[in-house]
Amino acid sequence: MKTKLHLATVMAFSFLLSSLAVEPVASPKAAVKAPEFKNLSDLKWDKILPDLGADSPEISVLHVDPKTHATSLLIRTSKAIHVRKHWHTANESHTMIIGMATLACDGKKFDLNPGGFNFMPAKMVHEAWLPTGSLTFITVDGAWDINWVEGPPTAADLTK
C-alpha cells in the first residue's frame, strides 16, 4: 500500500512538473537578427502597376518585421504620375529622397521637397503627384497594402 501511494505521489508530481514546463528562453543575443545593409544599386524592383509597362512606378521592399509586418520600402518613378486616392490599413510615413511630391488629404495639398517628411494615420484617404525620376522612402507600422478609392492609376494619370 505504501509503495502504491509513493508511486502515485511520484507520478502526480511528475505530471505537475511536466505541465509547468516552460520552453527555454532564448538569450538576448540569439533574439537579435543580423543587421541589414542594402545599396540602391543592388535592390530588386517590381512594377506596382504592371498594366503601365515601363511607365509603372516601381517598388522595392527593404525590410519587413517578422512579428509586426511593419514595412520599409522605396518607390521610384520613371514617369510623372498622379497616384489616385487610396488608403493603407497601417500608419504610413513618406520621406522624399529625390524630387518634389505633392500630397493631398482632407482637401489640402502640401509640397514635400527632398528630405521632407509626412505622416498619414491609418485609413486616411490621400493622393499624390510624383515627378519623373522621384524616389520616396515609405514606412508603414503594419503590413503594406494599398486600398484604391476609385481604382488604381491608369495611363491617363501619367503626367508631364
Buried (B, 14 or more C-beta within 10 A) or exposed (E): EEEEEEEEEEEEEEEEEEEEEEEEEEEEEEEEEEEEEEEEEEBEEEBBBEEBEEBBBBBBBBEBEEEEBBBBBBBBBBBBBBBBBBBBBBBBBBBBBEBBBBBBBEEEEEEBEEEBEBEBEEEBEBBBBBBBEBBBBBBBBBBBEEEEEEEBBEEEBBEE
